[in-house]
Amino acid sequence: MKITKLDQMFEVLKSSKKKRLVAAYANDEHSISAVSMAIDLELVEGTLVGDEKEIEKVCAEHGIDIKKFNIVHEPDEMKAALKAVELINNGEGNLLMKGLVSTDKYMRAILDKEKGLMSKGAVLSHVTVMENPNYHKLLIVGDVAILPAPELPEKIAIINYLIHTAKSLGIEKPKVAIIAASELVSVKMPACIDAAILSKMADRGQIKGGYVDGPLALDVAIDMESAEIKKVGGNVAGDADCLLFPNIESGNVFYKANTKLAGGEQGAIVVGARVPAVLSSRGDSTKTKLYSIALAALTAR
């Protein structure tokens, strides 16, 4: 099934074998409620790692049935993050989620050289799936949150993550647009040079699984009329599934414009570790939290 709306992820997961989510230091209502709703929607099974007494207290205060969770008692914040990662490594979970643990400790547990979730040479990145009311399908974009200025090898990794995510959403051969300020190759703009190299690598089979084209300005990538006016052809122009941004500034601005100005919805995950990781914040809407959990469950191998 090709998923064209974020809500459709729920239907796919309901009929699939359940993956197990492990929430690190899940002592707070924000985390526990998100996992509880995901379980009620039949998206995942859930393990909460944290202070058992605090978890019991939160569940009692908010009318959440604690029996739906597997509880692993670990009252220390850093140890809870490490324990969550250990459970994943032991095969007791398929996706990770940040609870009340601080982001730096959460990432430290993932990146730990001896006991973390990173394979040698792996690149940690961030993938967002956006539903914009003004676009005819979902957009899979990266990197808007982790890599400030990805170099060529990192961009290759991001493209592969975008393609994998798109395929998890049922897109057989994703169309990846490498975004720059112009669709014309300019030696004065490093983003254009990288885009031309990446595009040619895809042509030669060095990047597989999708169509890759660039440099493409944003209008040419997502608007067929602009592509036709500018006489840019190919498989990607005007109909991109995936957008690779040249740096975090451009990606982050696009991400926030999508949500704050266009009323878009999204789900987002951290990728590159052995399992997808959810990095939600208190400011995220309930829908965003659930979409992020669903996306992690869909992409988990």
MARTOR-815519 format. One record per atom (N, C-alpha, C, CB): x, y, z. Coordinates in steps of 0.001 Angstrom, whole numbers, plus 500000, padded with zeros to 6 digits. Glycine has a CB too. Example, Ala and Ser with C-alpha at 12.3 -4.5 7.8 and 13.67 -1.06 7.14 Angstrom:
<atoms>
513190494310507800
512300495500507800
513200496700507800
511308495527509046
512850497750507080
513670498940507140
512900500030507870
514084499402505725
</atoms>
This chain:
<atoms>
500835498795500000
500000500000500000
500869501254500000
499056500006501220
500595502158499073
501308503428499033
500619504406499976
501364503997497585
501363504900500950
500809505805501952
500922507242501445
501538505640503319
499789507913501320
499787509298500832
499353510297501896
498878509419499630
498833509796503032
498440510620504169
499025509999505438
496880510746504269
499423510835506383
500061510317507597
499147509367508363
500475511468508502
497844509649508406
496903508779509123
496903507352508591
495503509349509036
497252507186507330
497234505851506726
498287504923507339
497458505958505224
499312505504507980
500304504669508670
499640503833509754
501419505540509283
498633504411510416
497946503701511501
497268502438510988
496911504615512171
496617502547509846
495904501394509283
496870500285508894
495078501816508064
498002500668508318
499006499669507931
499547498943509157
500161500333507156
499841499697510215
500424499100511416
499432498207512162
500925500192512344
498161498560512122
497149497745512807
497115496323512280
495775498375512659
497398496172511001
497338494843510379
498717494181510271
496715494949508993
499723494799510890
501082494258510835
501473493655512182
502086495357510429
502515492842512164
503056492306513413
503593493462514240
504173491246513144
503243493508515518
503581494646516362
505069494699516689
502779494596517641
505645495891516514
507013496165516955
506944496649518404
507721497232516024
508049496486519140
508067496940520538
508869498225520683
508650495852521452
508211499224521233
508846500509521524
509416500478522940
507834501684521362
510641500975523098
511252501112524414
511451502602524689
512613500331524498
510797503101525744
510886504518526099
511895504702527224
509500505073526516
512871505589527002
513965505804527950
513598506852528991
515233506225527212
513622506455530256
513330507324531399
511934507935531250
514402508442531526
510960507059531092
509571507488530831
508830507714532143
508820506433529971
509220508745532866
508608509053534163
507509510101534062
509665509530535131
507309510686532897
506441511849532755
505158511528531982
507192512968532060
504140512325532237
502841512139531585
502942512274530074
501832513143532123
503804513206529615
504026513447528187
504418512153527465
505118514517527988
505393511446528009
505882510212527377
504908509056527552
507238509828527952
504431508887528791
503560507749529094
502260507827528286
503246507701530605
501677509023528179
500437509185527411
500654508884525929
499890510608527578
501798509322525386
502089509077523970
502186507582523694
503396509781523555
502912506873524562
503052505421524380
501708504734524587
504107504842525359
500958505197525598
499635504623525877
498703504754524673
499005505308527099
498666505927524068
497810506138522895
498258505276521722
497814507616522487
499573505146521554
500094504312520461
499704502851520659
501628504439520368
499702502397521896
499283501025522190
497780500864521930
499621500653523659
496994501853522379
495536501793522174
495167501774520693
494859502983522855
495976502454519877
495737502485518431
496307501258517718
496341503746517834
496908500343518510
497490499101517994
498661499358517056
496431498290517274
499444500402517373
500612500724516557
501842499957517025
500887502226516593
501998499806518343
503184499185518922
502813498472520220
504287500239519176
503767497710520736
503765497281522133
504743498195522861
504161495745522288
504620498333524183
505427499339524868
506142498869526120
504577500467525220
507407499255526234
508198499066527445
508612500440527965
509451498164527172
508361500693529241
508768501949529876
509923501667530819
507580502611530639
511040502342530603
512200502237531497
512244503508532329
513547502029530694
512162503361533652
512177504544534516
511879504170535948
511171505581534031
511515505166536749
511197504963538164
509784504382538260
511311506310538975
509688503146538701
508401502447538700
507348503170539542
508581501027539214
507758503727540692
506805504436541550
506266505695540861
507469504810542887
507145506417540153
506711507614539424
505758507249538292
507924508372538865
506087506161537597
505236505699536495
503855505315537020
505886504496535767
503825504598538141
502549504211538762
501744505446539156
502793503321540001
502430506446539720
501775507681540161
501143508427538974
502790508595540883
501920508566537886
501422509268536696
500225508532536108
502538509405535635
500320507217536011
499218506424535453
497954506566536292
499617504948535358
498115506544537615
496961506685538509
496325508063538361
497380506449539971
497153509115538261
496649510495538165
495906510754536860
497801511481538294
496295510055535789
495728510340534470
494847509201533932
496846510619533490
494529508256534791
493617507190534401
494149506279533318
492346507774533951
495453506025533331
496083505159532333
496281503770532937
497445505754531850
495873502754532238
496022501378532713
497491500965532617
495121500404531892
498142500827533747
499572500518533775
499860499112533257
500112500665535191
498842498257533256
499047496864532855
499373496729531362
497807496043533185
499088497781530586
499365497693529148
500853497798528833
498614498782528408
501664498239529843
503102498432529640
503914497311530284
503540499783530206
505093497087529725
506134496335530426
507005497383531127
506991495410529428
507147497287532444
507896498287533215
509258497729533598
507110498712534483
510315498492533315
511677498138533759
512126499234534711
512688497983532533
512314498869535962
512631499865536992
514093500307536916
512331499299538386
514300501590536699
515637502202536754
515438503701537044
516448501971535390
515621504107538314
515315505485538714
516347506529538298
515162505536540180
517538506101537890
518582507051537490
518430507398536004
519999506463537770
518478508688535683
518227509167534319
519180508571533290
518331510670534280
520490508687533527
521466508190532558
521416506671532469
522879508649532932
521289506022533618
521232504562533618
519976504055532902
521268504032535057
518891504810533015
517656504424532332
517833504488530813
516491505332532771
518524505532530329
518787505648528893
519663504492528417
519461506998528571
520682504196529191
521578503091528840
520844501746528891
522791503066529788
519955501596529872
519183500360529996
518252500182528804
518377500359531302
517632501277528354
516749501211527192
517518500740525959
516104502582526926
518715501282525783
519570500879524665
519983499414524806
520820501782524587
520268499007526031
520640497603526280
519502496658525893
521013497397527766
518280497028526231
517126496199525865
517016496047524350
515830496806526427
517247497147523641
517235497100522170
518309496147521667
517450498514521571
519509496296522195
520624495447521757
520401493978522093
521919495921522390
519598493719523124
519296492339523517
518108491763522755
519021492274525005
517600492519521794
516488492039520998
515132492187521650
516703490635520668
515043493028522694
513787493202523434
513040494471523025
514065493236524928
513408495026521884
512731496206521376
513163496486519949
513011497415522267
512289497158519185
512571497446517776
512732498925517483
511480496895516918
512303499775518422
512455501213518249
512590501872519609
511261501808517470
513267503000519616
513594503707520851
512845505028520896
515117503943520968
512500505467522113
511832506765522255
512401507500523454
510299506590522402
512596508794523295
513069509642524384
511927509916525364
513644510971523833
512183509664526643
511232510032527677
511649511354528302
511129508928528749
511698511393529644
512061512613530357
513565512868530339
511573512540531787
514337511892529892
515797512030529831
516174513222528948
516451510726529290
517209513953529355
517651515093528556
518180514608527206
518740515901529308
518087515462526204
518481515074524850
519942514666524787
518222516213523879
520818515390525509
522248515059525440
522527513676526025
523078516117526183
521839513299527095
522040511973527691
521424510881526804
521423511921529112
520302511182526220
519651510250525285
520573509952524113
518308510830524774
521145511022523532
522040510849522392
523344510165522817
522341512207521740
523796510481524036
525030509845524532
524848508336524640
525434510431525907
523672507898525086
523400506463525195
523383505803523816
522059506226525913
522796506474522835
522750505949521471
524151505866520869
521849506825520591
524968506897521135
526282507016520501
527405506319521276
526624508469520334
527125505777522447
528143505109523255
528901504082522407
527497504425524485
530229504219522353
531031503388521441
530984501909521785
532465503851521450
530846501582523062
530863500181523469
529468499574523564
531562500045524793
528503500327524099
527192499751524392
526046500458523677
526947499784525870
526360501336522714
525329502106522030
524702501371520867
525896503389521547
524103502141519974
523338501562518865
523936501859517494
521926502070518907
525182502357517480
525776502743516209
526721501672515680
526516504059516357
526550501322514428
527505500443513764
528676501280513256
526830499662512597
529809500656513039
530998501367512604
530750502094511281
532172500399512466
531070503382511253
530935504173510036
529541504727509782
531336503355508884
528587504414510667
527212504890510458
527117506393510714
526228504130511378
526181507025510043
525939508466510170
524569508673510806
526024509185508777
524531509408511909
523265509705512560
522627510922511899
523467509946514075
521353510809511551
520680511898510857
519222511972511301
520775511713509325
518463512841510648
517083513098511040
516223513110509785
516954514444511821
515132512368509808
514216512316508666
512824512739509128
514180510885508035
512223513631508371
510868514096508659
509954513758507484
510854515622508943
508781513236507792
507756513023506765
506675514074506978
507155511560506828
506452514884505961
505532516021506071
504282515815505222
506235517313505655
503152516225505785
501899516276505036
501503517750504924
500761515418505734
501664518295503726
501363519701503489
500060519809502698
502529520401502734
499095520609503163
497809520693502465
497918521212501030
496880521580503239
499060521793500691
499239522360499350
500066521460498417
499903523717499460
500395520255498893
501150519327498045
500354518043497898
502564519035498639
500488517383496762
499610516270496422
500002514939497050
499570516114494954
501092514909497779
501503513675498447
502434514030499599
502198512697497449
502895513010500322
503811513248501430
505181513674500917
503936511995502300
505892514451501726
507274514834501437
508173514280502529
507422516383501329
509232513608502125
510210513051503065
511464513912502961
510526511522502758
511876514547504068
512943515540503984
514035515294505023
512370516936504159
515238515781504722
516358515681505644
517494516584505200
516841514235505753
518380516998506032
518317516844507469
517958518194508056
519659516304508051
516961518231508941
516503519516509475
516882519713510939
515003519630509323
517597518759511543
517776518842512997
519112518370513558
516726518071513635
519883517584512831
521082517003513449
522379517436512777
520991515504513421
522480517282511457
523739517563510755
523753519013510266
523933516586509559
524605519870510835
524591521295510470
524974521557509016
525526522056511368
526054520938508575
526542521180507212
527063519862506642
527665522283507194
526167518981506217
526609517659505750
527538517746504541
525403516803505399
528603516967504616
529511516874503483
529044515744502570
530975516641503957
529744515559501459
529281514620500442
528983513217500989
530310514521499353
529884512599501774
529575511253502288
528321511241503168
530763510712503085
528118512319503942
526932512396504786
525667512588503949
527074513538505795
525794513334502864
524641513517501976
524244512198501309
524954514577500904
525218511389500990
524926510061500435
524125509248501456
526247509315500048
524576509300502715
523873508573503781
522445509091503929
524629508707505124
522263510415503909
520927510997504057
520017510553502907
521011512541504110
520544510565501682
519738510111500535
519276508671500749
520550510222499213
520176507822501208
519804506426501457
518731506317502534
521035505615501866
518820507166503568
517782507162504615
516449507635504060
518202508053505800
516475508655503214
515245509167502615
514593508096501743
515532510435501785
515411507409500960
514890506357500079
514303505211500904
516006505827499146
515009504795501963
514503503710502821
513170504098503455
515532503364503923
513086505336503944
511841505803504566
510708505823503545
512031507210505179
511000506332502356
509985506390501299
509487504995500934
510550507087500055
510394504048500833
510006502678500506
509148502074501620
511254501811500266
509449502435502880
508636501968504006
507211502500503918
509269502393505333
507052503635503227
505730504230503024
505060503716501746
505844505750502971
505685502734501112
505078502103499941
505413502745498617
503626502093500096
506400503641498606
506803504290497353
507866503411496702
507345505758497602
507523502835495573
508403501839494947
509754502395494531
507727501252493748
509748503492493810
510991504115493357
510914505610493660
511234503861491825
511359506006494846
511229507397495287
511991508377494390
511721507529496716
511432509580494282
512042510656493501
512694511634494473
510982511380492594
514034511684494432
514796512500495377
515311513760494689
515972511693495971
514917514914495211
515407516190494690
516504516719495617
514243517227494558
517658517034495034
518752517620495816
518626519136495686
520177517108495320
518249519767496780
517854521177496747
519065522109496793
516919521487497912
518994523144495964
519981524230495967
519228525520495633
521161523960494931
519947526628495537
519306527909495239
518896528010493769
520243529060495596
519461527148492935
519183527196491503
519282525799490921
520154528156490781
518565525596489819
518687524321489102
519861524323488132
517401524017488348
520525525454488012
521715525544487170
522960525273488005
521807526931486494
523886524495487467
525106524180488208
526015525404488226
525840522958487582
526313525878489420
527209527022489591
528408526595490422
526474528218490261
529614526828489889
530824526434490617
531031527301491853
532050526526489703
530287528401491964
530415529275493127
529553528818494303
530045530689492746
528687527847494052
527809527336495120
528124525863495388
526302527510494734
528746525568496531
529082524172496856
527884523234496819
529714524105498220
526689523737497179
525498522884497166
525200522392495758
524287523640497727
525436523246494762
525201522863493361
526204521805492911
525288524098492438
527445521983493305
528488521024492916
528202519653493525
529887521526493357
527891519628494839
527551518365495498
526350517712494823
527261518596496991
525346518530494493
524132518001493872
524435517344492527
523101519115493688
525282517991491738
525647517433490425
526388516107490586
526520518434489633
527272516041491563
528021514792491816
527070513683492256
529117515014492897
526168513998493193
525229512998493704
524300512500492599
524405513582494859
523859513423491774
522987513051490661
523698512098489697
522516514307489912
524934512397489386
525707511535488480
526016510183489137
527023512236488064
526262510180490455
526492508911491163
525265508014491043
526829509165492657
524081508613491157
522851507837491017
522712507304489595
521627508694491387
523056508131488613
523008507694487209
523905506485486976
523426508840486275
525037506449487679
526011505362487499
525744504168488420
527417505885487745
524669504222489185
524326503095490054
525046503076491384
524604501834489352
525722504169491744
526414504229493031
525462504580494177
527545505249492968
524317505151493837
523223505348494783
522022504648494169
522936506892495068
521427503717494917
520405502849494331
519038503058494995
520828501379494455
518014502590494309
516690502505494907
515730503614494553
516825502465496341
516214504662493880
515316505755493537
515886506618492432
515028506602494755
515084507558491965
515562508576491038
516173509710491861
514402509100490114
517341510174491465
518010511265492179
518399512331491168
519267510752492961
517988513575491415
518309514645490472
518602515939491227
517150514856489470
519556516691490701
519907517982491275
521126518556490574
520167517853492779
521385519829490792
520646520678491723
519266521053491186
521441521937492022
518317521185492112
516979521662491780
516587522737492790
515942520489491775
516130523871492294
515542524862493188
514237524288493723
515305526233492457
513799524767494877
512626524192495524
511388524250494634
512351524911496827
511183525359493936
509987525469493090
510002524427491972
509884526882492488
511162524204491392
511289523216490318
511081521799490844
512664523329489648
511482521568492089
511370520228492673
509925519830492947
512166520155493957
509095520786493364
507756520413493853
506598521013493047
507617520835495287
506899521787492015
505835522426491241
506045522155489745
505798523959491520
505141521375489165
505295520967487773
505270522161486823
504202519985487395
504437523150487115
504361524324486248
505699525056486207
503252525272486726
506342525207487367
507654525858487409
508687525061486621
508121526031488859
508636523741486757
509566522884486018
509373523028484515
509386521420486428
508126523109484085
507845523244482651
508270524611482120
506356523023482380
507999525665482900
508385527012482479
509905527120482346
507861528062483481
510613526497483300
512084526567483296
512709525477482430
512619526456484720
511830524677481809
512277523615480893
513230522622481570
512963524233479676
512865522239482785
513628521220483503
512837519922483440
513909521646484993
513388518918482783
512712517637482647
513254516611483628
512848517120481229
513043515352483318
513535514272484179
512419513678485016
514647514781485089
512771512675485804
511797511927486602
511402512621487900
512347510574486920
512215513584488343
512013514164489670
511319515520489629
513337514302490371
511716516371488712
511252517761488677
509729517860488718
511777518454487427
509228518664489631
507799518908489764
507029517868490532
507214519030488449
507673516761490902
506941515643491523
507804514913492564
506472514647490439
508651515640493286
509580515009494229
508845514337495386
510562516046494772
509361513180495793
508926512522497031
509815512933498197
508942510988496867
511092513142497897
512087513395498926
512881514665498604
513033512189499066
513222515410499643
514038516614499488
515274516498500359
513233517886499852
516445516613499745
517709516681500486
518146518139500533
518817515778499824
518212518702501733
518610520104501876
520121520215502041
517893520754503078
520713521320501571
522169521449501609
522736521670503008
522589522577500731
521913522212503920
522400522473505281
521208522554506225
523243523793505339
521522522620507522
520455522585508532
519612523850508522
521049522383509913
520225524981508130
519465526235508115
518316526161507121
520382527417507771
518620525760505893
517581525693504868
516536524633505214
518202525395503498
516977523483505700
516055522413506056
515153522790507215
516819521166506396
515730523415508241
514960523774509433
513938524864509127
515895524235510551
514330525831508296
513387526891507908
512222526290507131
514098527981507057
512506525372506206
511442524715505440
510512523945506373
512041523765504380
511080523226507313
510318522428508285
509355523313509080
511277521688509250
509857524439509582
509027525306510416
508018526090509592
509898526263511205
508377526457508360
507418527121507483
506271526179507147
508105527609506196
506586524904506970
505570523902506675
504540523814507797
506221522538506450
505014523830509053
504101523662510179
503430524968510593
504844523079511356
504191526047510656
503671527293511217
502906528151510215
504796528092511781
503278528111508952
502618528945507951
501642528166507068
503654529610507085
501974526903506803
501139526117505882
500194525160506601
502018525330504938
500306525071507929
499421524179508679
499681522715508413
498000524487508359
500934522392508107
501284521008507810
501441520161509066
502557520964507008
501322518856508906
501574517890509986
502810517089509623
500341516944510218
503452516488510618
504633515690510329
504914514656511417
505832516592510158
505693513674511027
506290512733511958
507775512739511682
505678511294511819
508592512564512730
510045512657512545
510766511626513395
510547514066512893
511872511133512848
512678510145513566
514167510420513365
512332508717513097
514957509936514320
516410509928514183
516785508585513559
517136510152515577
517594508629512517
517970507420511785
519496507281511742
517387507449510348
519938506100511379
521375505842511292
521854504896512367
522142507132511383
521112504825513490
521404503831514519
520802502497514076
520838504273515918
521010501453514872
520505500140514480
518977500055514519
521092499080515382
518349500970515246
516885501071515237
516513502549515123
516254500425516532
515330502852514579
514893504256514545
514598504753515957
513639504420513648
514826506046516165
514629506636517488
513701507842517382
515985507047518116
512757507931518320
511823509061518379
512389510092519344
510386508601518824
512444511342518885
512993512427519690
511923513504519834
514297513008519048
510858513169520559
509744514108520683
510002515111521804
508431513353520940
509290516241521745
509419517260522784
508046517576523345
510092518542522232
508022518260524490
506748518613525131
505902519503524228
507000519319526471
506559520274523346
505847521188522468
505172520514521286
506782522218521968
505510519238521030
504901518528519907
503421518255520176
505645517208519637
502617518338519134
501203518002519275
501055516491519466
500394518481518036
499889516093519961
499614514660520125
499751513931518794
498201514442520706
499254514561517722
499346513946516402
500801513739515999
498626514806515360
501629514756516218
503046514655515842
503724513506516576
503780515973516140
503437513369517875
504026512281518665
503609510929518089
503599512387520152
502315510788517799
501820509516517281
502338509237515873
500297509507517284
502402510263515039
502951510077513703
504425509664513771
502795511364512879
505160510224514714
506589509901514865
506767508454515322
507263510866515874
505946508031516262
506006506638516731
505628505691515583
505053506422517959
504581506046514851
504148505204513725
505238505122512659
502844505754513106
505881506243512372
506945506260511368
508114505389511805
507424507695511113
508471505470513090
509560504637513610
509192503152513498
509872505007515086
507946502820513804
507511501420513726
507510500913512290
506116501263514330
507094501775511365
507069501389509938
508473501157509379
506363502470509110
509426501998509800
510781501925509230
511676500941509944
511424503276509259
511262500483511146
512080499514511894
512222498230511106
511465499222513277
513426497734511025
513676496520510248
513281495279511033
515148496437509844
</atoms>
